[in-house]
Amino acid sequence: MAKPLIIASVASEVAPYSKSGGLGDVTKALPKALAHMGHKVSIITPCYGFLCNNNEFELKKLDKKFTVTHNKKTYTFFIQELKINENLIVYFLENKELFSQKKNIYGYANDNLRFLIFDAAVLKMMELLKIKPDIIHCHDWQTGIIPNILVKQKNNYPSLKKTKTLFTIHNLTFQMAGGWWTVPPKYKDDGKTDPFKNPNQVKYLNFTKRAIFYSDIINTVSERYAEEITSPELGQGLDKYLRHRSKDLYGIINGIDYTVHNPAYDENLKYKYDWNSLRRKKKNKLALQKLLKLEEKADIPLIGMTNRLTEQKGFKLIMESIDDLMRMSLQIVIVGSGFKEYIMFFKKIARKYPKKLAIFTPFNEVMESKVYAGSDMFLMPSRFEPCGISQMKSLRYGSVPIVHETGGLYDTITNFNPKTRKGNGFVFRQYTAMDFMMALTRALENYKYGQVWEYLTWQAMQQSYSWELPAKKYLKLYNIVNKKKKGKK
């Protein structure tokens, strides 16, 4: 093997320590895979209040501290450490004023300030601990100022002068605290300045825009999404900048950690199973129906959803089609948090059709596992989807995906053909209620043929979307970026 790389992975959330969604899964699983391949990896993330005061993870507080100054105010940081193995260490940066949260990670009025200071703190910590990474891998908008600082303040970080940066776009919709589209035109961030120079502009900083400008290389979490975000339709106002850097833009599909997401030893399941014991999956289905007070029938198709209740995830299509769906022989289980109006809508439908539809909110990982294991089909009609991890999880649990052909869903799910027995799900191309219902109907028709459906389930469960291949692709990106010259993009 070539000389091991020194990699710093920076993220606002890392499972199981902090997690609001799929980002947390990726930022633990990818470094874990890279470390397993022999590379030296440091994960750096905030130490939130619910984490720093939690004895479960046995964090070790280092006898070192440092400060970050902004707008004549000094923020003192402490460092907590968790050594996973000789190649993988997690560093938690603790500042109680900015990261004392006991529950939610995001959603605060000062989120831009919080992560601006955090990004500077990451670089200060590296200098203090003499960590000299070959590459800093920045995940999503909260870390987007790091490449900006390294270019604009390079003299402040002499030990990092050879360090390169990779910025991963997990979802281009999220570029800063709040919606980027709500910023008045006169306050739009041009992204060209030192982010610390104008304190009055902090709340308008567009972290993702600056990362696109200043990172050495950019990627997103599927090949299809890398193409889509260079278009005005899905470019979220940044498409022209992404087109300008198209030679530095790559797509790598995420993976799944099968030591965590696997029905053979998922601790959340009463009846564990694999592709050679599918009868036990039926027991999970009956248990789920009983738990949620649905009609307890093994042969009725049960459709699961475990996603945020947002417009992006396709819930409007389901709402438009709900009358037709409730007339069909099926059951639907929804697990997730999200917009209040969506939650209220489905609660109302659940009251009207208590034997056919159930909603469980807020999101709960135990219920997520139960839905994957208990459902026959997994519904993911996202309007757009950078990667999507849920459909890959559902395959391993034998819940056949029904998806819209977009982003990572396009890259992972193909239409099942009962004649050739090829394909692993049901796909609709046009984002319309009609196309959605046609795909769902195809799934229901195939479900009527027991042997065909069992083969489809068996085949789906054997598909591998582990982190081994994505990790190798990231290593190739790291080697590409290491050959690039440092400087302003």
Secondary structure in CASP SS format (residue, H / E / C, confidence):
PFRMAT SS
TARGET T0000
AUTHOR 0000-0000-0000
METHOD secondary structure of the structure
MODEL  1
M C 1.00
A C 1.00
K C 1.00
P C 1.00
L C 1.00
I E 1.00
I E 1.00
A E 1.00
S E 1.00
V E 1.00
A C 1.00
S C 1.00
E C 1.00
V C 1.00
A C 1.00
P C 1.00
Y C 1.00
S C 1.00
K C 1.00
S C 1.00
G C 1.00
G H 1.00
L H 1.00
G H 1.00
D H 1.00
V H 1.00
T H 1.00
K H 1.00
A H 1.00
L H 1.00
P H 1.00
K H 1.00
A H 1.00
L H 1.00
A H 1.00
H H 1.00
M C 1.00
G C 1.00
H C 1.00
K E 1.00
V E 1.00
S E 1.00
I E 1.00
I E 1.00
T E 1.00
P E 1.00
C C 1.00
Y C 1.00
G H 1.00
F H 1.00
L H 1.00
C H 1.00
N C 1.00
N C 1.00
N H 1.00
E H 1.00
F H 1.00
E C 1.00
L C 1.00
K E 1.00
K E 1.00
L E 1.00
D E 1.00
K E 1.00
K E 1.00
F E 1.00
T E 1.00
V E 1.00
T E 1.00
H E 1.00
N C 1.00
K C 1.00
K E 1.00
T E 1.00
Y E 1.00
T E 1.00
F E 1.00
F E 1.00
I E 1.00
Q E 1.00
E E 1.00
L E 1.00
K E 1.00
I E 1.00
N E 1.00
E C 1.00
N C 1.00
L E 1.00
I E 1.00
V E 1.00
Y E 1.00
F E 1.00
L E 1.00
E E 1.00
N C 1.00
K H 1.00
E H 1.00
L H 1.00
F H 1.00
S C 1.00
Q C 1.00
K C 1.00
K C 1.00
N C 1.00
I C 1.00
Y C 1.00
G C 1.00
Y C 1.00
A C 1.00
N C 1.00
D H 1.00
N H 1.00
L H 1.00
R H 1.00
F H 1.00
L H 1.00
I H 1.00
F H 1.00
D H 1.00
A H 1.00
A H 1.00
V H 1.00
L H 1.00
K H 1.00
M H 1.00
M H 1.00
E H 1.00
L H 1.00
L H 1.00
K C 1.00
I C 1.00
K C 1.00
P C 1.00
D C 1.00
I E 1.00
I E 1.00
H E 1.00
C E 1.00
H E 1.00
D C 1.00
W H 1.00
Q H 1.00
T H 1.00
G C 1.00
I H 1.00
I H 1.00
P H 1.00
N H 1.00
I H 1.00
L H 1.00
V H 1.00
K H 1.00
Q C 1.00
K H 1.00
N H 1.00
N H 1.00
Y C 1.00
P H 1.00
S H 1.00
L H 1.00
K C 1.00
K C 1.00
T C 1.00
K E 1.00
T E 1.00
L E 1.00
F E 1.00
T E 1.00
I E 1.00
H C 1.00
N C 1.00
L C 1.00
T C 1.00
F C 1.00
Q C 1.00
M C 1.00
A C 1.00
G C 1.00
G C 1.00
W H 1.00
W H 1.00
T H 1.00
V C 1.00
P C 1.00
P H 1.00
K H 1.00
Y H 1.00
K C 1.00
D C 1.00
D C 1.00
G C 1.00
K C 1.00
T C 1.00
D C 1.00
P C 1.00
F C 1.00
K C 1.00
N C 1.00
P H 1.00
N H 1.00
Q H 1.00
V H 1.00
K H 1.00
Y H 1.00
L C 1.00
N C 1.00
F H 1.00
T H 1.00
K H 1.00
R H 1.00
A H 1.00
I H 1.00
F H 1.00
Y H 1.00
S C 1.00
D C 1.00
I E 1.00
I E 1.00
N E 1.00
T E 1.00
V C 1.00
S C 1.00
E H 1.00
R H 1.00
Y H 1.00
A H 1.00
E H 1.00
E H 1.00
I C 1.00
T C 1.00
S C 1.00
P C 1.00
E C 1.00
L C 1.00
G C 1.00
Q C 1.00
G C 1.00
L C 1.00
D H 1.00
K H 1.00
Y H 1.00
L H 1.00
R H 1.00
H H 1.00
R C 1.00
S H 1.00
K H 1.00
D H 1.00
L E 1.00
Y E 1.00
G E 1.00
I C 1.00
I C 1.00
N C 1.00
G C 1.00
I E 1.00
D C 1.00
Y C 1.00
T C 1.00
V C 1.00
H C 1.00
N C 1.00
P C 1.00
A C 1.00
Y C 1.00
D C 1.00
E C 1.00
N C 1.00
L C 1.00
K C 1.00
Y C 1.00
K C 1.00
Y C 1.00
D C 1.00
W C 1.00
N C 1.00
S C 1.00
L C 1.00
R H 1.00
R H 1.00
K H 1.00
K H 1.00
K H 1.00
N H 1.00
K H 1.00
L H 1.00
A H 1.00
L H 1.00
Q H 1.00
K H 1.00
L H 1.00
L C 1.00
K C 1.00
L C 1.00
E C 1.00
E C 1.00
K C 1.00
A C 1.00
D C 1.00
I C 1.00
P C 1.00
L E 1.00
I E 1.00
G E 1.00
M E 1.00
T C 1.00
N C 1.00
R C 1.00
L E 1.00
T C 1.00
E C 1.00
Q C 1.00
K C 1.00
G C 1.00
F H 1.00
K H 1.00
L H 1.00
I H 1.00
M H 1.00
E H 1.00
S C 1.00
I H 1.00
D H 1.00
D H 1.00
L H 1.00
M H 1.00
R H 1.00
M C 1.00
S C 1.00
L C 1.00
Q E 1.00
I E 1.00
V E 1.00
I E 1.00
V E 1.00
G C 1.00
S C 1.00
G E 1.00
F C 1.00
K H 1.00
E H 1.00
Y H 1.00
I H 1.00
M H 1.00
F H 1.00
F H 1.00
K H 1.00
K H 1.00
I H 1.00
A H 1.00
R H 1.00
K H 1.00
Y C 1.00
P C 1.00
K C 1.00
K C 1.00
L E 1.00
A E 1.00
I E 1.00
F E 1.00
T C 1.00
P C 1.00
F C 1.00
N C 1.00
E H 1.00
V H 1.00
M H 1.00
E H 1.00
S H 1.00
K H 1.00
V H 1.00
Y H 1.00
A H 1.00
G H 1.00
S C 1.00
D C 1.00
M E 1.00
F E 1.00
L E 1.00
M E 1.00
P C 1.00
S C 1.00
R C 1.00
F C 1.00
E C 1.00
P C 1.00
C C 1.00
G C 1.00
I C 1.00
S H 1.00
Q H 1.00
M H 1.00
K H 1.00
S H 1.00
L H 1.00
R H 1.00
Y C 1.00
G C 1.00
S C 1.00
V E 1.00
P E 1.00
I E 1.00
V E 1.00
H E 1.00
E C 1.00
T C 1.00
G H 1.00
G H 1.00
L H 1.00
Y H 1.00
D H 1.00
T H 1.00
I C 1.00
T C 1.00
N E 1.00
F C 1.00
N E 1.00
P C 1.00
K C 1.00
T C 1.00
R C 1.00
K E 1.00
G C 1.00
N C 1.00
G E 1.00
F E 1.00
V E 1.00
F E 1.00
R C 1.00
Q C 1.00
Y C 1.00
T C 1.00
A H 1.00
M H 1.00
D H 1.00
F H 1.00
M H 1.00
M H 1.00
A H 1.00
L H 1.00
T H 1.00
R H 1.00
A H 1.00
L H 1.00
E H 1.00
N H 1.00
Y H 1.00
K C 1.00
Y C 1.00
G H 1.00
Q H 1.00
V H 1.00
W H 1.00
E H 1.00
Y H 1.00
L H 1.00
T H 1.00
W H 1.00
Q H 1.00
A H 1.00
M H 1.00
Q C 1.00
Q C 1.00
S C 1.00
Y C 1.00
S E 1.00
W C 1.00
E H 1.00
L H 1.00
P H 1.00
A H 1.00
K H 1.00
K H 1.00
Y H 1.00
L H 1.00
K H 1.00
L H 1.00
Y H 1.00
N H 1.00
I H 1.00
V H 1.00
N H 1.00
K C 1.00
K C 1.00
K C 1.00
K C 1.00
G C 1.00
K C 1.00
K C 1.00
END
